[in-house]
Amino acid sequence: MNLPEKYQELIMLLTKFLSGALAADVLQKFVWEVIDFFSTTEKRDLPPLEEFEKVFWYVIWEIQHLATEDHLEDGSARQVLEEALTFLKGDRDLPEEYIGRRP
């Protein structure tokens, strides 16, 4: 799995999702494919850990948890995901206390 490509794909998908041009289930499918790959692949066969992954994994876990109909109804999930997109794009630094780790 090419993580830099997945990183860019995540930016594109989350941008489309937040603009209303992409359904939550499509975004969830992407997230679960990434999680499943890293959960089922032998650690020795995974790509080396890269610096950007803390942001990448933080956003993956937020989407996995928040991009659901229940969480989107009240608007709080949207706010968190919009903030997450700013971290992905490099517009803001991910706070040190935010956790983003591989599965």
Order of alpha helices (4+ residues) and beta strands (2+ residues): alpha-alpha-alpha-alpha-alpha
